[in-house]
Amino acid sequence: MKRSSALANLLLGVVLVLTISPTAAAQVVNIEIKGGSISSMTPSELFVDTDYEIKVKVLDETGNPVQGAKVGFSIAGGAVSIVGDSLATTGSDGVAILRIKFDEGGVVKLLLDESTVDRVFIYYQSLPSLGGSLIGVVLILLSGSLLYLIYAGPVKWYLEERVGK
Amino acid sequence: MLVTLRILGSDLSEVKPRETFASRFGFLAAMLAYPSGMGTMTIVAFQAILWGGGSFWIWFFLSYLLIAFPVILADSAFGLSTRRANPLAWKKISGDNKFFEYFGWVVPIGNWIWNPTMLVIFGIYLDYMLNAWQGERFWTGSPGAFFWGEHLMTFRPIAFGLVVLFFVWLVSYKSLNIWARIMIWLKPLALALVGFLIVWNILYNPVFWQGWAFSFNFRPETLLFPMIWVQAALWVWWRCSIGAGPATVFASYLPRGGDITDSVSIGVAADMLIIFLAGLFLPSMLVGVKIPPLYGGATGLVFSGLPRMWNALGGTGLVLATLFYFIFIPAGFPSIVVYNEQFGACLMDKLGWTRTKTQTLLAIIAGLLIVFYGMPIYDALNGESFGLTLIFTQWYWWSIYAGICILIELILLFKYFKPHRVVEIVNESSSVKLPKAFRYIYYVSFILVAVMVAYLFIATSGLVPGVPAGGAGTMFADGTGYYGLTPLGIGIMLVQVLPVILVPLLLVPRK
């Protein structure tokens, strides 16, 4: 097969895959803030690498929708970074919609008019492979070195002292 | 006054025969006891969460291997070759250079003044350990408010700090070998207890691995961020207090045939292991009960964050809390004994005092400082006790100092002692031999520390793009330390800055 026709086939394949692949639907999260604190959140946990459509409904203490409130997320700690809308304003129904994705785990602050409402975990789907490998390598190296050093030192000293006696 | 100065300035080191460890296990005990500490053990995993995860850990371990390990070996070689504690060792090595003799005093005094701050904190550990069975009835449902606002406003930190001080005096006042016999068992005990907590965490916390992911997640590109290097290295410098460190004193106590390289290696490896293992259970346990693992300081974590977790765990939490606060005895207590021994040895060398007299005098001064640091006076500016603010500022200044201390020690090494002699001396008395090329590590250490210290000062000044002034980290530039001539500022000058500068001037003869 000529190189040009192989490239053409590859290009065609890519186009077909892009055409027939369905766009992954964002997962909807409903958060209700009543009187300045979270009264409900469904689902209750957020994960990394997931496209979210977060609908935040802001109610006053008597349960009436609050229009024009600024809702958003900011990073509280960890490696997490926010991809997408980090700020939105509520409409007449008191709802603001944030289309968002978190690329690493950590903790984010849910903000209402720049005040922190609560801190929300962004969980990992599974233990990241590089992090898990690091733990394994460090554990093996440290415990292995320590065992060897104890054998080469105190164990031999003790045996020498016993033989000496 | 002049007579006093003359007496203090004279060198009575030849008057008394030097104490030695009963066997080479004594030096091993000292190396297991040093480095140690509770705060630096518990908080590192949380610092990793704030500063780069896996990259932080990699730089943390590299700092141990490329900076702490070689410098502790150099400290040991100084002590073994001179048979003196730091000031007189540095004096002898530098050919009576006054600057190095002065600096040989500065670090042991600084280390020792740090001790009463830890005695107050360990007093609080002891208090919490004894009362953990009461749980919420002791630290209430709002442990943070209780600790900062109520507990520190009582005389309990002073009372319990004095109790811990009594035990430090008890193991130190009579013989070097009493504390050595105790210390050798403590690090293994601490490792066993931490290991138990990890196993419990894995068995009973279904999301234990989330905490591991938070602290250890590794993104290779962050290895190149200088702020991560600095933040990781600082904890190693602070924990090991290298740069005129106590290893000089302990090596000076070595009997013939003692083993330096193996003991130092075991001490460093065991210390890295215990910090790493602490990182495998503390953040995980907090995540398990949905408490964000975001803590910049160990005191807030241990007395505010963890009690919230013990409360959430119910009855099991009370057992685990008792066990956790107990760990300060094998994991933290040795550090106080070590720094107490270091300064005591310097005084005994210089002034020819007996061990009992030296240790008793030091205990009395430490007791007064405990009262000072533990006093229940509210500091509205920081929302805690006045004494605790002083404790934090003490740690702040000392951690800045650590990097400078290392540079000065390495200059002493390069100019007078020479790196190849370190290798020769430690190899003469060690079963594990270092290669000759090991001497080049000292140049790597110097470059790393110089770059890190320079970067830290530049970043703190706000000269690094993207890093705001005062944004150089939780240990630095968080506002701590800048109080001017307020009561706090005067307190800091009186107990933390002036003694470290002035006392060595009394002890180093001018002619």
Interface residues (C-beta under 8 A of the other chain):
Chain A: A76 G77 G78 A79 E104 G105 G106 V107 R119 F121 Y123 Y124 S126 L127 P128 L130 G131 G132 S133 L134 I135 V138 L139 L142 S143 S145 L146 L149 I150 A152 G153 P154 K156 W157 E161
Chain B: S23 R24 F25 L28 I49 L50 G52 G53 G54 W57 I58 F61 V207 W209 Q210 W212 A213 F214 F216 N217 F218 R219 P220 D259 D262 S263 S265 I266 A269 A270 M272 L273 F276 L280 V287 K290 P292 P293 L294 S431 V432
